[in-house]
Amino acid sequence: MDEDGYFGDAVAKSYDDDHGGGDPALIERTVKCLKGLTGTGSVLEFAVGTGRIALPLRASGVDVKGIELSKAMVAELRKKETGPPMDVTIGDMTSAQVPGQFSLVFLVFNTIDNLVTQEAQIACFKNAARHLDKGGRFLIETRVPPLQRIPFGETKMAFACSSDHFGVDDYDLVTQRYSSNHVWMKGDQHQHLSIPFRYVWPSELDLMAQLAGLELEYRWADWERSPFTHLSESHISVWRKSEG
């Protein structure tokens, strides 16, 4: 593993295609929702990555900055820029600091799970709170842990099976950690990648928010603000910093 961790050159180059970057309608809905929460202030994206969301949000007229651990991901962002370079700080979203205060900090596409300990996830909330103006918001998009799909006593769940890609998640219900295991096949060549994560429940996120001085304001099932129910497979949660 190189200095970019699990998000080196190979992953960075295909990241958009694998994570909704080819769905303009989804990006449009995401940007519309984020812009509606921003007000007149500036925005900070944790794990800005390739700019899949940050660049179109910036193009809509919002002042956007980012934090990103992987230089390879930022290199892909730079290739897509058409205006002045976005201000991106290379660092860990649990601790990296960006000058200024923001009306919105956001973290999308399950990326909170990349922090593989509860302590790191709490630190992420606290870092978001440090960057927020009074009354500012912290938004996370992530999935609801899919444990209802796993038979009692089992730990593995397949998520991909095609002619060139197998994928299996392996869960540890004691630590809430899981690994996402991929095998890609091209001719007689095989490539394997295993990435560690930690799943987190909505109620646990709410407690982390409280520890950071934030209070739940909204929870939706998707970017169209559909109601969150017991059948929702993901959620978009928004916590607000006190104005006091």
Backbone as CSV, one residue per row, in Angstrom:
resi,resn,N_x,N_y,N_z,CA_x,CA_y,CA_z,C_x,C_y,C_z
1,MET,0.837,-1.191,0.000,0.000,0.000,0.000,0.877,1.248,0.000
2,ASP,0.576,2.242,-0.880,1.419,3.427,-0.987,0.919,4.529,-0.056
3,GLU,1.476,5.744,-0.206,1.141,6.843,0.697,-0.315,7.268,0.580
4,ASP,-0.987,6.887,-0.509,-2.395,7.221,-0.680,-3.313,6.154,-0.099
5,GLY,-2.749,5.201,0.629,-3.553,4.170,1.256,-4.212,3.291,0.209
6,TYR,-5.522,3.085,0.383,-6.269,2.224,-0.531,-6.777,2.984,-1.759
7,PHE,-6.430,4.265,-1.853,-6.956,5.094,-2.937,-5.812,5.680,-3.752
8,GLY,-5.000,4.769,-4.296,-3.877,5.150,-5.138,-4.291,5.378,-6.574
9,ASP,-3.321,5.400,-7.465,-3.568,5.747,-8.867,-4.632,4.879,-9.530
10,ALA,-4.551,3.571,-9.345,-5.480,2.666,-10.037,-6.914,2.912,-9.602
11,VAL,-7.131,3.047,-8.293,-8.490,3.293,-7.787,-8.957,4.689,-8.185
12,ALA,-8.076,5.681,-8.106,-8.444,7.059,-8.429,-8.920,7.197,-9.866
13,LYS,-8.250,6.517,-10.773,-8.586,6.644,-12.196,-9.965,6.080,-12.517
14,SER,-10.416,5.090,-11.771,-11.718,4.483,-12.048,-12.784,4.872,-11.032
15,TYR,-12.434,5.747,-10.095,-13.327,6.035,-8.969,-14.672,6.589,-9.425
16,ASP,-14.666,7.563,-10.309,-15.923,8.177,-10.726,-16.857,7.169,-11.381
17,ASP,-16.312,6.336,-12.249,-17.134,5.342,-12.931,-17.737,4.344,-11.945
18,ASP,-17.011,4.055,-10.872,-17.475,3.067,-9.902,-18.361,3.657,-8.813
19,HIS,-18.449,4.987,-8.738,-19.152,5.616,-7.618,-20.108,6.722,-8.064
20,GLY,-20.842,6.476,-9.124,-21.901,7.390,-9.521,-21.467,8.583,-10.330
21,GLY,-20.188,8.632,-10.715,-19.714,9.775,-11.485,-20.285,9.845,-12.883
22,GLY,-20.806,8.727,-13.366,-21.404,8.720,-14.701,-22.900,8.925,-14.693
23,ASP,-23.458,9.364,-13.578,-24.900,9.586,-13.445,-25.168,11.074,-13.231
24,PRO,-25.322,11.831,-14.315,-25.523,13.280,-14.173,-26.750,13.636,-13.350
25,ALA,-27.821,12.830,-13.442,-29.042,13.133,-12.695,-28.798,13.027,-11.195
26,LEU,-28.037,12.009,-10.774,-27.714,11.858,-9.358,-26.860,13.011,-8.870
27,ILE,-25.870,13.405,-9.666,-25.019,14.534,-9.280,-25.834,15.807,-9.182
28,GLU,-26.755,16.011,-10.117,-27.603,17.206,-10.094,-28.458,17.249,-8.835
29,ARG,-29.046,16.103,-8.446,-29.867,16.061,-7.234,-29.016,16.335,-5.999
30,THR,-27.817,15.771,-5.981,-26.918,15.963,-4.846,-26.533,17.426,-4.691
31,VAL,-26.136,18.035,-5.783,-25.722,19.441,-5.760,-26.887,20.342,-5.363
32,LYS,-28.066,20.070,-5.876,-29.241,20.881,-5.543,-29.534,20.829,-4.049
33,CYS,-29.461,19.634,-3.468,-29.722,19.485,-2.039,-28.666,20.194,-1.204
34,LEU,-27.394,20.004,-1.549,-26.312,20.643,-0.804,-26.405,22.160,-0.886
35,LYS,-26.683,22.661,-2.068,-26.779,24.111,-2.238,-27.926,24.679,-1.411
36,GLY,-29.017,23.933,-1.300,-30.144,24.388,-0.509,-29.847,24.473,0.972
37,LEU,-28.825,23.751,1.439,-28.444,23.769,2.852,-27.333,24.769,3.155
38,THR,-26.744,25.349,2.122,-25.528,26.156,2.286,-25.789,27.568,2.761
39,GLY,-26.891,28.178,2.286,-27.092,29.594,2.565,-26.131,30.435,1.765
40,THR,-25.561,31.456,2.393,-24.648,32.361,1.680,-23.183,32.122,2.042
41,GLY,-22.926,31.111,2.856,-21.567,30.882,3.320,-20.761,29.977,2.405
42,SER,-19.571,29.632,2.879,-18.681,28.731,2.154,-18.903,27.294,2.597
43,VAL,-18.412,26.356,1.785,-18.640,24.936,2.017,-17.297,24.204,2.052
44,LEU,-17.212,23.204,2.917,-16.016,22.361,3.010,-16.429,20.909,2.829
45,GLU,-15.800,20.216,1.864,-16.061,18.799,1.703,-14.932,17.986,2.302
46,PHE,-15.272,17.114,3.254,-14.323,16.131,3.755,-14.205,15.019,2.719
47,ALA,-12.973,14.536,2.496,-12.724,13.487,1.498,-13.262,13.919,0.141
48,VAL,-12.763,15.041,-0.335,-13.251,15.640,-1.582,-12.968,14.765,-2.794
49,GLY,-11.949,13.899,-2.692,-11.694,12.920,-3.746,-11.405,13.535,-5.093
50,THR,-12.083,13.036,-6.117,-11.870,13.491,-7.488,-12.695,14.716,-7.831
51,GLY,-13.397,15.261,-6.844,-14.244,16.423,-7.116,-15.570,16.065,-7.765
52,ARG,-15.979,14.808,-7.664,-17.218,14.339,-8.294,-18.405,15.224,-7.922
53,ILE,-18.455,15.665,-6.654,-19.531,16.539,-6.190,-19.045,17.975,-6.029
54,ALA,-17.846,18.159,-5.514,-17.349,19.505,-5.211,-17.254,20.384,-6.449
55,LEU,-16.792,19.832,-7.574,-16.628,20.662,-8.772,-17.960,21.146,-9.340
56,PRO,-18.980,20.291,-9.510,-20.267,20.820,-9.973,-20.936,21.736,-8.954
57,LEU,-20.711,21.496,-7.658,-21.254,22.397,-6.643,-20.594,23.765,-6.766
58,ARG,-19.297,23.768,-6.991,-18.574,25.027,-7.190,-19.054,25.730,-8.455
59,ALA,-19.309,24.963,-9.513,-19.781,25.544,-10.773,-21.160,26.171,-10.625
60,SER,-21.903,25.744,-9.610,-23.234,26.322,-9.385,-23.179,27.654,-8.653
61,GLY,-21.965,28.071,-8.258,-21.806,29.374,-7.617,-21.445,29.323,-6.150
62,VAL,-21.228,28.133,-5.598,-20.889,27.985,-4.188,-19.368,28.000,-4.021
63,ASP,-18.886,28.678,-2.979,-17.459,28.688,-2.649,-17.136,27.380,-1.922
64,VAL,-16.360,26.486,-2.557,-16.101,25.150,-2.026,-14.606,24.949,-1.812
65,LYS,-14.254,24.375,-0.661,-12.901,23.926,-0.373,-12.967,22.456,0.019
66,GLY,-11.800,21.805,0.079,-11.812,20.386,0.368,-10.644,19.928,1.211
67,ILE,-10.834,18.781,1.855,-9.769,18.038,2.534,-9.723,16.655,1.906
68,GLU,-8.534,16.170,1.594,-8.405,14.847,0.966,-7.068,14.225,1.366
69,LEU,-7.107,12.952,1.743,-5.897,12.250,2.156,-5.064,11.776,0.971
70,SER,-5.735,11.421,-0.133,-5.055,10.800,-1.278,-4.640,11.833,-2.326
71,LYS,-3.341,11.938,-2.563,-2.855,12.836,-3.609,-3.279,12.344,-4.990
72,ALA,-3.419,11.030,-5.156,-3.840,10.475,-6.447,-5.267,10.907,-6.778
73,MET,-6.122,10.939,-5.783,-7.505,11.387,-6.004,-7.530,12.868,-6.381
74,VAL,-6.733,13.669,-5.700,-6.690,15.105,-6.003,-6.129,15.335,-7.404
75,ALA,-5.187,14.500,-7.830,-4.644,14.622,-9.189,-5.746,14.440,-10.228
76,GLU,-6.687,13.537,-9.960,-7.818,13.356,-10.873,-8.737,14.572,-10.839
77,LEU,-8.919,15.155,-9.665,-9.708,16.390,-9.547,-9.088,17.488,-10.402
78,ARG,-7.771,17.645,-10.311,-7.089,18.709,-11.055,-7.281,18.555,-12.565
79,LYS,-7.358,17.325,-13.052,-7.547,17.099,-14.484,-8.906,17.613,-14.967
80,LYS,-9.882,17.661,-14.067,-11.243,18.047,-14.437,-11.516,19.527,-14.257
81,GLU,-10.643,20.224,-13.562,-10.891,21.644,-13.304,-10.826,22.460,-14.585
82,THR,-11.718,23.425,-14.696,-11.723,24.324,-15.846,-11.499,25.775,-15.442
83,GLY,-11.538,26.044,-14.149,-11.313,27.399,-13.665,-10.125,27.440,-12.720
84,PRO,-10.073,28.436,-11.847,-8.989,28.520,-10.873,-8.955,27.272,-10.003
85,PRO,-7.771,26.838,-9.574,-7.661,25.624,-8.762,-8.464,25.724,-7.459
86,MET,-9.146,24.648,-7.139,-9.850,24.586,-5.864,-8.840,24.473,-4.733
87,ASP,-9.155,25.084,-3.614,-8.312,25.009,-2.422,-8.541,23.652,-1.762
88,VAL,-7.569,22.739,-1.897,-7.668,21.410,-1.316,-6.496,21.194,-0.368
89,THR,-6.802,20.849,0.870,-5.788,20.552,1.878,-5.557,19.046,1.910
90,ILE,-4.294,18.627,1.758,-3.955,17.212,1.839,-3.829,16.843,3.313
91,GLY,-4.686,15.926,3.758,-4.640,15.535,5.154,-5.813,14.658,5.533
92,ASP,-5.829,14.283,6.804,-6.850,13.396,7.359,-8.053,14.230,7.797
93,MET,-9.252,13.793,7.412,-10.455,14.574,7.743,-10.772,14.557,9.238
94,THR,-10.086,13.714,10.010,-10.301,13.720,11.455,-9.523,14.828,12.156
95,SER,-8.546,15.417,11.454,-7.677,16.372,12.143,-7.212,17.554,11.294
96,ALA,-7.214,17.439,9.978,-6.705,18.520,9.122,-7.541,19.780,9.293
97,GLN,-6.861,20.926,9.272,-7.532,22.203,9.481,-7.468,23.062,8.214
98,VAL,-8.577,23.707,7.919,-8.674,24.630,6.788,-9.035,25.998,7.344
99,PRO,-8.330,27.054,6.972,-8.661,28.382,7.492,-10.086,28.789,7.153
100,GLY,-10.700,29.502,8.073,-12.040,30.023,7.840,-13.112,29.202,8.530
101,GLN,-14.336,29.715,8.463,-15.507,29.045,9.009,-16.488,28.795,7.871
102,PHE,-17.275,27.740,8.008,-18.114,27.283,6.902,-19.563,27.118,7.343
103,SER,-20.459,27.342,6.404,-21.877,27.148,6.702,-22.291,25.693,6.521
104,LEU,-21.497,24.927,5.763,-21.783,23.515,5.546,-20.471,22.743,5.406
105,VAL,-20.373,21.647,6.138,-19.325,20.638,5.938,-20.044,19.366,5.544
106,PHE,-19.550,18.673,4.504,-20.258,17.456,4.101,-19.296,16.329,3.753
107,LEU,-19.832,15.108,3.876,-19.071,13.871,3.676,-20.023,12.864,3.049
108,VAL,-19.768,12.481,1.796,-20.752,11.698,1.055,-20.254,10.291,0.718
109,PHE,-21.142,9.510,0.150,-20.895,8.173,-0.411,-20.211,7.225,0.575
110,ASN,-20.817,7.082,1.761,-20.395,6.066,2.738,-18.990,6.277,3.292
111,THR,-18.413,7.447,3.082,-16.996,7.624,3.404,-16.733,7.656,4.898
112,ILE,-17.756,7.896,5.715,-17.554,7.815,7.163,-17.088,6.416,7.553
113,ASP,-17.477,5.398,6.753,-17.071,4.016,7.043,-15.581,3.778,6.822
114,ASN,-14.919,4.669,6.079,-13.474,4.524,5.872,-12.692,4.760,7.157
115,LEU,-13.308,5.382,8.129,-12.683,5.551,9.436,-13.022,4.305,10.251
116,VAL,-12.025,3.486,10.562,-12.293,2.120,11.003,-12.349,1.942,12.519
117,THR,-12.381,3.059,13.258,-12.609,2.976,14.695,-13.674,4.000,15.084
118,GLN,-14.364,3.706,16.174,-15.349,4.653,16.679,-14.678,5.967,17.060
119,GLU,-13.469,5.878,17.619,-12.747,7.083,18.029,-12.474,7.999,16.839
120,ALA,-12.091,7.415,15.715,-11.811,8.213,14.522,-13.088,8.849,13.985
121,GLN,-14.186,8.124,14.029,-15.448,8.676,13.554,-15.909,9.837,14.435
122,ILE,-15.724,9.707,15.742,-16.034,10.808,16.659,-15.147,12.015,16.347
123,ALA,-13.865,11.761,16.106,-12.932,12.847,15.791,-13.349,13.569,14.516
124,CYS,-13.907,12.840,13.556,-14.386,13.454,12.322,-15.505,14.446,12.622
125,PHE,-16.451,14.044,13.468,-17.539,14.954,13.858,-16.982,16.194,14.560
126,LYS,-16.050,15.991,15.457,-15.497,17.128,16.192,-14.729,18.066,15.268
127,ASN,-14.045,17.502,14.282,-13.332,18.343,13.325,-14.317,19.128,12.457
128,ALA,-15.411,18.488,12.072,-16.445,19.203,11.320,-16.993,20.365,12.142
129,ALA,-17.281,20.106,13.407,-17.837,21.156,14.269,-16.880,22.327,14.414
130,ARG,-15.560,22.042,14.487,-14.572,23.122,14.598,-14.597,24.036,13.381
131,HIS,-14.961,23.492,12.222,-14.955,24.273,10.988,-16.272,25.015,10.729
132,LEU,-17.293,24.756,11.535,-18.611,25.322,11.257,-18.816,26.670,11.932
133,ASP,-19.451,27.575,11.194,-19.992,28.786,11.799,-21.104,28.407,12.767
134,LYS,-21.481,29.321,13.646,-22.667,29.105,14.470,-23.882,28.923,13.549
135,GLY,-24.657,27.899,13.821,-25.805,27.608,12.971,-25.446,26.813,11.724
136,GLY,-24.152,26.487,11.552,-23.722,25.725,10.382,-24.117,24.261,10.474
137,ARG,-24.025,23.559,9.346,-24.522,22.185,9.259,-23.410,21.220,8.855
138,PHE,-23.511,20.006,9.379,-22.653,18.889,8.973,-23.551,17.821,8.366
139,LEU,-23.250,17.423,7.128,-24.063,16.436,6.415,-23.239,15.198,6.108
140,ILE,-23.837,14.038,6.348,-23.233,12.755,5.982,-24.225,11.962,5.148
141,GLU,-23.737,11.412,4.042,-24.498,10.436,3.260,-23.835,9.078,3.471
142,THR,-24.593,8.097,3.944,-24.027,6.768,4.130,-25.138,5.728,4.129
143,ARG,-24.751,4.496,4.038,-25.737,3.430,3.985,-26.156,2.992,5.379
144,VAL,-27.335,2.409,5.465,-27.750,1.726,6.681,-27.072,0.354,6.667
145,PRO,-26.401,-0.058,7.739,-25.736,-1.363,7.732,-26.705,-2.465,7.291
146,PRO,-26.336,-3.252,6.277,-27.279,-4.197,5.663,-27.345,-5.545,6.377
147,LEU,-27.278,-5.544,7.694,-27.153,-6.796,8.424,-28.417,-7.648,8.369
148,GLN,-29.581,-7.033,8.095,-30.801,-7.819,7.988,-30.754,-8.799,6.818
149,ARG,-29.855,-8.561,5.880,-29.734,-9.445,4.723,-28.874,-10.670,4.992
150,ILE,-28.176,-10.671,6.116,-27.242,-11.754,6.410,-27.912,-12.751,7.353
151,PRO,-27.986,-14.036,6.985,-28.568,-15.039,7.885,-27.829,-15.092,9.221
152,PHE,-28.557,-15.433,10.276,-27.971,-15.508,11.610,-26.753,-16.437,11.609
153,GLY,-25.669,-15.958,12.172,-24.445,-16.743,12.263,-23.502,-16.590,11.090
154,GLU,-23.990,-16.036,9.989,-23.137,-15.815,8.824,-22.430,-14.462,8.940
155,THR,-21.343,-14.305,8.231,-20.585,-13.053,8.278,-20.316,-12.455,6.902
156,LYS,-20.618,-13.169,5.845,-20.251,-12.720,4.500,-21.493,-12.442,3.659
157,MET,-21.382,-11.405,2.808,-22.468,-11.058,1.902,-21.884,-10.638,0.561
158,ALA,-22.277,-11.326,-0.500,-21.804,-10.978,-1.845,-22.518,-9.728,-2.334
159,PHE,-21.761,-8.850,-3.014,-22.374,-7.648,-3.573,-22.080,-7.478,-5.059
160,ALA,-21.214,-8.307,-5.608,-20.900,-8.207,-7.040,-20.545,-9.585,-7.574
161,CYS,-21.094,-9.895,-8.748,-20.763,-11.158,-9.404,-20.989,-10.980,-10.902
162,SER,-19.911,-10.782,-11.641,-20.001,-10.595,-13.083,-18.845,-11.339,-13.741
163,SER,-18.765,-11.227,-15.039,-17.714,-11.942,-15.764,-16.317,-11.425,-15.444
164,ASP,-16.222,-10.200,-14.902,-14.892,-9.643,-14.626,-14.724,-9.103,-13.209
165,HIS,-15.733,-9.315,-12.334,-15.631,-8.734,-10.993,-16.439,-9.544,-9.989
166,PHE,-15.781,-10.010,-8.917,-16.450,-10.609,-7.768,-16.257,-9.684,-6.574
167,GLY,-17.284,-9.576,-5.732,-17.170,-8.756,-4.535,-17.902,-9.372,-3.360
168,VAL,-17.228,-9.438,-2.205,-17.819,-10.001,-0.991,-17.430,-9.123,0.195
169,ASP,-18.430,-8.716,0.993,-18.171,-8.020,2.254,-18.132,-9.042,3.378
170,ASP,-17.189,-8.882,4.301,-17.016,-9.790,5.431,-17.161,-8.976,6.718
171,TYR,-18.193,-9.290,7.525,-18.573,-8.470,8.671,-18.150,-9.089,9.998
172,ASP,-17.717,-8.216,10.915,-17.459,-8.585,12.295,-18.460,-7.819,13.157
173,LEU,-19.482,-8.505,13.655,-20.547,-7.841,14.390,-20.106,-7.376,15.777
174,VAL,-18.966,-7.860,16.248,-18.486,-7.452,17.565,-17.850,-6.063,17.498
175,THR,-17.015,-5.837,16.502,-16.298,-4.565,16.387,-16.974,-3.580,15.436
176,GLN,-17.988,-4.053,14.683,-18.637,-3.294,13.610,-17.694,-3.010,12.442
177,ARG,-16.582,-3.721,12.407,-15.683,-3.578,11.266,-16.049,-4.589,10.194
178,TYR,-15.771,-4.225,8.954,-15.965,-5.161,7.857,-14.921,-4.878,6.789
179,SER,-14.692,-5.862,5.951,-13.782,-5.676,4.830,-14.548,-5.880,3.537
180,SER,-14.263,-5.033,2.572,-14.851,-5.144,1.242,-13.801,-5.774,0.335
181,ASN,-14.089,-6.972,-0.150,-13.102,-7.765,-0.876,-13.490,-7.878,-2.345
182,HIS,-12.552,-7.505,-3.210,-12.799,-7.478,-4.651,-11.795,-8.365,-5.373
183,VAL,-12.269,-9.024,-6.424,-11.379,-9.714,-7.362,-11.789,-9.288,-8.765
184,TRP,-10.852,-8.688,-9.494,-11.096,-8.306,-10.883,-10.350,-9.281,-11.792
185,MET,-10.975,-9.667,-12.881,-10.393,-10.644,-13.806,-10.323,-10.049,-15.212
186,LYS,-9.158,-10.156,-15.799,-8.959,-9.700,-17.168,-8.089,-10.728,-17.873
187,GLY,-8.716,-11.528,-18.740,-7.988,-12.627,-19.365,-7.561,-13.620,-18.303
188,ASP,-6.278,-13.950,-18.272,-5.779,-14.868,-17.250,-5.139,-14.135,-16.077
189,GLN,-5.385,-12.818,-16.000,-4.854,-12.010,-14.911,-5.944,-11.744,-13.869
190,HIS,-5.562,-11.828,-12.583,-6.477,-11.565,-11.488,-5.875,-10.503,-10.563
191,GLN,-6.716,-9.590,-10.117,-6.270,-8.566,-9.172,-7.187,-8.586,-7.961
192,HIS,-6.602,-8.609,-6.770,-7.378,-8.668,-5.532,-7.155,-7.402,-4.714
193,LEU,-8.239,-6.911,-4.107,-8.140,-5.753,-3.221,-9.094,-5.955,-2.056
194,SER,-8.600,-5.729,-0.850,-9.419,-5.812,0.356,-9.277,-4.503,1.125
195,ILE,-10.409,-3.835,1.371,-10.400,-2.525,2.031,-11.173,-2.613,3.337
196,PRO,-10.588,-2.155,4.462,-11.287,-2.210,5.755,-12.223,-1.017,5.941
197,PHE,-13.333,-1.261,6.637,-14.317,-0.225,6.955,-14.868,-0.474,8.365
198,ARG,-15.651,0.479,8.827,-16.441,0.292,10.058,-17.837,0.847,9.818
199,TYR,-18.838,-0.013,9.906,-20.211,0.466,9.725,-20.697,1.166,10.995
200,VAL,-21.648,2.048,10.820,-22.139,2.836,11.952,-23.633,3.084,11.774
201,TRP,-24.372,2.924,12.856,-25.821,3.069,12.818,-26.223,4.544,12.910
202,PRO,-27.388,4.914,12.362,-27.844,6.312,12.466,-27.881,6.820,13.901
203,SER,-28.372,6.008,14.829,-28.451,6.448,16.225,-27.073,6.687,16.823
204,GLU,-26.087,5.877,16.393,-24.718,6.067,16.865,-24.137,7.363,16.309
205,LEU,-24.442,7.672,15.067,-24.014,8.940,14.475,-24.604,10.120,15.245
206,ASP,-25.860,9.985,15.669,-26.494,11.065,16.429,-25.766,11.307,17.747
207,LEU,-25.317,10.233,18.383,-24.572,10.387,19.632,-23.218,11.037,19.381
208,MET,-22.561,10.651,18.293,-21.298,11.289,17.929,-21.504,12.787,17.701
209,ALA,-22.609,13.119,17.061,-22.930,14.527,16.815,-23.106,15.281,18.129
210,GLN,-23.804,14.669,19.076,-24.004,15.322,20.373,-22.671,15.580,21.068
211,LEU,-21.761,14.619,20.981,-20.438,14.789,21.594,-19.676,15.955,20.971
212,ALA,-20.010,16.267,19.713,-19.349,17.369,19.010,-20.131,18.679,19.119
213,GLY,-21.228,18.681,19.853,-22.014,19.896,20.010,-22.969,20.158,18.865
214,LEU,-23.389,19.091,18.171,-24.297,19.215,17.040,-25.606,18.493,17.347
215,GLU,-26.685,18.941,16.713,-28.006,18.351,16.948,-28.651,17.984,15.622
216,LEU,-29.279,16.808,15.587,-29.914,16.347,14.356,-30.999,17.325,13.910
217,GLU,-30.911,17.714,12.636,-31.912,18.602,12.048,-32.776,17.871,11.018
218,TYR,-32.137,17.074,10.140,-32.864,16.338,9.109,-32.283,14.938,8.958
219,ARG,-33.146,14.008,8.557,-32.676,12.698,8.093,-33.591,12.245,6.966
220,TRP,-32.991,12.038,5.780,-33.747,11.636,4.594,-33.211,10.320,4.065
221,ALA,-34.016,9.701,3.208,-33.606,8.446,2.595,-32.776,8.655,1.339
222,ASP,-32.857,9.851,0.736,-32.136,10.112,-0.511,-32.014,11.618,-0.708
223,TRP,-31.396,11.993,-1.833,-31.137,13.405,-2.107,-32.397,14.178,-2.489
224,GLU,-33.488,13.478,-2.746,-34.760,14.150,-3.000,-35.538,14.395,-1.711
225,ARG,-34.912,14.114,-0.590,-35.477,14.334,0.741,-36.688,13.445,1.006
226,SER,-36.655,12.227,0.483,-37.714,11.263,0.776,-37.645,10.863,2.250
227,PRO,-38.788,10.501,2.853,-38.781,10.124,4.272,-37.877,8.918,4.542
228,PHE,-37.193,8.967,5.657,-36.358,7.847,6.105,-37.246,6.878,6.881
229,THR,-37.234,5.601,6.489,-38.073,4.591,7.130,-37.244,3.361,7.467
230,HIS,-37.908,2.347,8.051,-37.210,1.114,8.416,-36.786,0.314,7.187
231,LEU,-37.277,0.699,6.009,-36.894,0.026,4.775,-35.805,0.769,4.009
232,SER,-35.408,1.929,4.480,-34.394,2.721,3.780,-33.042,2.010,3.824
233,GLU,-32.373,1.957,2.679,-31.071,1.308,2.598,-29.914,2.281,2.833
234,SER,-30.207,3.565,2.797,-29.190,4.579,3.057,-29.872,5.787,3.683
235,HIS,-29.064,6.725,4.129,-29.649,7.943,4.695,-28.713,9.120,4.481
236,ILE,-29.321,10.280,4.434,-28.617,11.555,4.405,-29.034,12.282,5.671
237,SER,-28.074,12.481,6.562,-28.352,13.081,7.854,-27.655,14.424,7.960
238,VAL,-28.356,15.373,8.576,-27.851,16.739,8.718,-27.948,17.137,10.186
239,TRP,-26.802,17.528,10.748,-26.763,18.009,12.134,-26.374,19.480,12.131
240,ARG,-26.910,20.204,13.096,-26.694,21.659,13.094,-25.980,22.096,14.379
241,LYS,-25.099,23.049,14.217,-24.373,23.626,15.346,-25.209,24.733,15.963
242,SER,-25.217,24.780,17.276,-26.008,25.791,17.976,-25.597,27.185,17.563
243,GLU,-26.570,28.089,17.536,-26.294,29.492,17.206,-25.936,30.287,18.451
244,GLY,-25.993,29.644,19.602,-25.699,30.318,20.849,-24.212,30.504,21.108
